[in-house]
Amino acid sequence: MTRYALLASTIASLFAGAALAAATVGQVAPDFAATDLAGKPVKLSDYRGKTVVLEWHNFGCPFVQKHYKSGNMQALQKKYGAEVVWLAVNSTNAGHQDYQDPAALTKALSDFGAAPTRFVMDEPGKVGLAYGAKVTPHMYVIDPSGKVAYNGAIDDKRSTDPADVKTSKNYVVAALEEMKAGKPVSNASNAPYGCTIKYK
């Protein structure tokens, strides 16, 4: 590993550690109030009693593109749609080239056939910072009691290649299936991977 690669890895680890510390597994998930793509209010507390998945999102990120180009994220949103509240959260600031306004995001979601329950606009970054979300996609699963059940990467293939989705272990699926079976989540936290969130 080169000196620069080692430095990048160290920085990523520091970011991941900070992220994992902000929304700790077993603790109550930070509540938030934001708006969706239609400008309607979204509150986490409105979904108490249900399992909630939070997916930090940015279509400009190749790691996010990996999961949408492969159809993986849409498939999960649809598979668990009846039993899970799936909230995609975009914390990209409006001054960054990756920022997309609600109209552009609505079209992109439609083009990909994506179906999150709601898409949360977090341009001020308050939701992301409350959770310590550092990358896209950074995934959280919140149990019906409102506690964080999972925090970390979506899977174990830390690449941008859509083909890797087929052979990866999906940590979010594993967490949801264990919760559904009444079992504790066996792998409840790990370092997320992806593109750094473009906060203000």
C-alpha positions in Angstrom: 0.0 0.0 0.0 1.4 3.4 -1.0 1.9 6.2 1.5 -1.0 8.1 -0.1 -3.3 5.1 -0.1 -2.5 4.5 3.5 -3.3 8.1 4.3 -6.6 7.9 2.5 -7.4 4.7 4.3 -6.6 6.3 7.7 -8.7 9.4 6.9 -11.6 7.1 5.8 -11.3 5.2 9.0 -11.5 8.3 11.1 -14.6 9.5 9.2 -16.2 6.1 9.7 -15.5 6.1 13.4 -17.0 9.5 13.8 -20.1 8.4 11.8 -20.6 5.2 13.9 -20.3 7.2 17.1 -23.1 9.6 16.3 -26.0 7.1 15.9 -24.9 4.3 18.1 -26.4 0.8 17.8 -28.8 0.1 20.7 -29.4 3.8 21.4 -32.4 5.9 20.4 -32.0 7.2 16.8 -31.8 11.0 16.5 -35.2 12.4 15.6 -35.4 14.8 12.7 -37.8 17.0 10.8 -37.2 17.7 7.1 -39.1 17.9 3.9 -39.6 15.4 1.0 -39.4 16.1 -2.7 -42.9 17.6 -2.7 -42.0 19.9 0.1 -44.1 17.9 2.6 -42.8 17.4 6.2 -41.0 14.2 7.1 -40.5 13.3 10.8 -38.7 10.2 12.0 -41.0 10.1 15.0 -44.0 9.7 12.7 -42.8 6.2 12.0 -42.3 4.9 15.6 -43.6 1.4 15.7 -42.2 0.5 12.3 -38.8 -0.6 11.0 -37.1 2.3 9.2 -34.2 2.1 6.8 -32.2 5.3 6.2 -30.1 5.4 3.0 -27.8 8.4 2.5 -28.0 9.2 -1.2 -26.3 11.1 -4.0 -26.8 10.1 -7.6 -23.5 11.8 -8.5 -21.6 9.2 -6.4 -20.4 6.1 -8.3 -20.9 3.9 -5.2 -24.6 4.9 -5.2 -24.8 4.4 -9.0 -23.4 0.9 -8.4 -26.5 0.0 -6.4 -29.0 1.7 -8.7 -27.5 0.7 -12.1 -27.5 -3.0 -10.9 -31.1 -2.6 -9.7 -30.1 -3.6 -6.2 -31.4 -0.6 -4.3 -34.7 -0.5 -6.1 -35.2 -4.2 -5.6 -34.6 -3.8 -1.8 -37.0 -0.8 -1.6 -39.7 -2.8 -3.3 -39.0 -6.1 -1.5 -39.4 -4.5 1.9 -41.8 -1.8 0.9 -44.8 -3.3 2.7 -43.0 -3.9 6.0 -40.3 -1.2 6.1 -40.3 2.5 5.8 -37.4 3.3 3.4 -36.2 6.9 3.6 -33.5 8.0 1.2 -31.7 11.1 2.5 -29.8 13.6 0.5 -27.5 15.9 2.4 -25.6 17.4 -0.6 -25.3 21.2 -0.3 -26.8 23.3 -3.0 -23.5 24.8 -4.0 -21.9 21.5 -5.0 -22.0 20.1 -8.5 -23.6 16.9 -7.3 -26.6 18.8 -5.9 -29.9 18.0 -7.7 -33.1 19.9 -7.0 -36.3 18.0 -6.1 -37.6 18.1 -9.7 -34.3 16.5 -11.0 -34.3 13.9 -8.3 -37.9 13.0 -8.9 -37.1 12.4 -12.6 -33.9 10.4 -11.7 -35.8 8.2 -9.3 -38.5 7.6 -11.9 -35.9 6.8 -14.6 -34.3 4.2 -12.3 -37.6 2.8 -11.1 -36.7 3.5 -7.5 -39.3 3.4 -4.9 -38.2 4.7 -1.4 -41.1 5.5 0.9 -40.0 9.1 1.0 -37.0 11.0 -0.3 -35.7 13.4 2.4 -34.1 16.7 1.3 -31.4 17.6 3.9 -29.6 20.4 2.0 -28.7 22.1 5.3 -27.1 18.9 6.4 -28.8 18.8 9.9 -30.1 15.2 9.5 -26.8 13.9 8.2 -24.7 15.6 10.9 -27.1 14.4 13.6 -26.4 10.8 12.5 -22.8 11.3 11.7 -23.4 10.1 8.1 -20.1 10.5 6.2 -20.6 8.8 2.9 -23.1 7.7 0.3 -24.5 5.2 0.7 -24.3 5.1 4.5 -27.1 2.8 5.8 -29.0 2.8 9.1 -31.8 0.5 10.3 -34.0 1.7 13.1 -36.2 -0.8 14.9 -39.8 -0.3 15.8 -38.9 1.0 19.3 -36.9 3.8 17.7 -33.4 2.4 18.4 -30.6 2.0 15.9 -30.3 -1.7 15.0 -27.7 -1.3 12.2 -25.2 1.3 11.2 -22.7 1.0 8.4 -22.0 -0.2 4.8 -24.7 -1.7 2.6 -22.5 -4.7 1.8 -19.0 -6.2 2.0 -17.9 -5.4 -1.6 -16.3 -2.0 -1.3 -16.2 -1.2 -5.0 -18.1 0.8 -7.7 -18.7 -2.2 -10.0 -22.4 -3.1 -10.3 -21.4 -6.7 -11.1 -20.1 -7.1 -7.5 -23.6 -6.7 -6.1 -24.4 -10.3 -7.1 -21.6 -11.8 -5.0 -21.7 -9.5 -2.0 -23.1 -10.1 1.4 -25.8 -7.4 2.0 -25.6 -6.3 5.6 -28.9 -4.4 5.4 -30.8 -7.5 4.2 -29.2 -9.6 6.9 -30.2 -7.1 9.6 -33.8 -6.9 8.3 -34.2 -10.6 8.0 -32.8 -11.3 11.5 -35.1 -8.6 12.9 -38.0 -10.1 11.1 -37.2 -13.5 12.7 -37.0 -11.9 16.1 -33.3 -12.4 16.3 -30.6 -9.9 17.4 -28.7 -8.3 14.5 -25.5 -10.3 14.4 -23.4 -7.7 12.5 -24.8 -4.5 13.8 -22.1 -2.0 12.8 -19.2 -1.7 10.5 -17.4 1.0 8.6 -19.4 2.4 5.7 -17.8 3.0 2.3 -18.7 5.4 -0.5 -18.3 9.1 -1.5 -17.9 11.7 1.2 -21.1 13.6 1.8 -20.9 17.1 0.4 -22.1 19.1 3.4 -22.1 22.9 3.6 
